[in-house]
Amino acid sequence: MNTVERQTVSIPRACELVSVSRRTIYNWMASGKVQYVRTAGGSVRIFADTLWRGPELAPAEAWTDAELRRGA
């Protein structure tokens, strides 16, 4: 079985990446627009591949690990 590890980011980092407020991220979570997971400690992590950035709508897959981790 081949398992692909998906990159996750914190809610504050997700806000920075797509230039939206925390409230918007929570609304997206509630409506299913972004996928997320709760950690064992209860924190929420957003799957980066479900986020989009900027008006050009570049897929988050195009982000480098450095971009995803900066400020995390």
C-alpha positions in Angstrom: 0.0 0.0 0.0 1.5 3.4 -1.1 0.8 6.2 1.4 1.2 9.8 0.3 1.9 12.2 3.2 -0.1 15.4 2.8 1.4 18.7 4.0 -0.6 20.5 6.7 -0.4 24.1 7.9 -1.8 25.8 11.0 -4.8 28.1 10.8 -2.8 31.3 11.2 -0.4 30.1 8.4 -3.3 29.2 6.1 -4.7 32.7 6.7 -1.3 34.2 5.6 -1.0 31.9 2.6 -4.4 32.8 1.1 -4.7 36.3 2.6 -8.0 35.7 4.4 -9.2 36.1 8.0 -9.4 33.3 10.6 -13.2 33.6 10.4 -13.0 32.9 6.7 -10.9 29.8 7.3 -13.4 28.6 9.9 -16.2 29.2 7.5 -14.4 27.2 4.8 -13.9 24.4 7.2 -17.6 24.3 8.2 -18.7 24.4 4.5 -16.2 21.7 3.4 -14.2 24.0 1.1 -11.0 23.0 2.9 -10.0 19.8 4.4 -8.5 19.6 7.9 -7.5 17.3 10.6 -7.4 17.6 14.4 -4.2 16.5 16.1 -4.0 14.4 19.1 -3.6 17.6 21.2 -6.7 19.1 19.7 -5.1 21.6 17.3 -6.5 22.0 13.8 -4.2 21.6 10.8 -5.4 22.5 7.3 -4.4 20.3 4.3 -2.3 22.7 2.2 -3.4 21.1 -1.0 -7.0 22.2 -0.4 -6.0 25.9 -0.2 -5.8 28.3 -3.2 -3.8 31.5 -3.3 -4.2 34.8 -4.9 -6.5 35.9 -7.7 -4.6 33.7 -10.2 -5.8 30.6 -8.2 -2.5 28.8 -8.3 -2.9 25.4 -6.7 -1.3 25.0 -3.3 0.7 22.1 -4.7 2.9 24.8 -6.4 4.0 26.1 -3.0 7.4 25.0 -1.8 8.0 23.5 1.6 9.7 26.7 2.6 6.7 28.8 1.8 4.4 26.5 3.7 6.7 26.4 6.8 7.6 30.1 6.9 6.1 31.7 10.0 4.5 28.4 11.1 
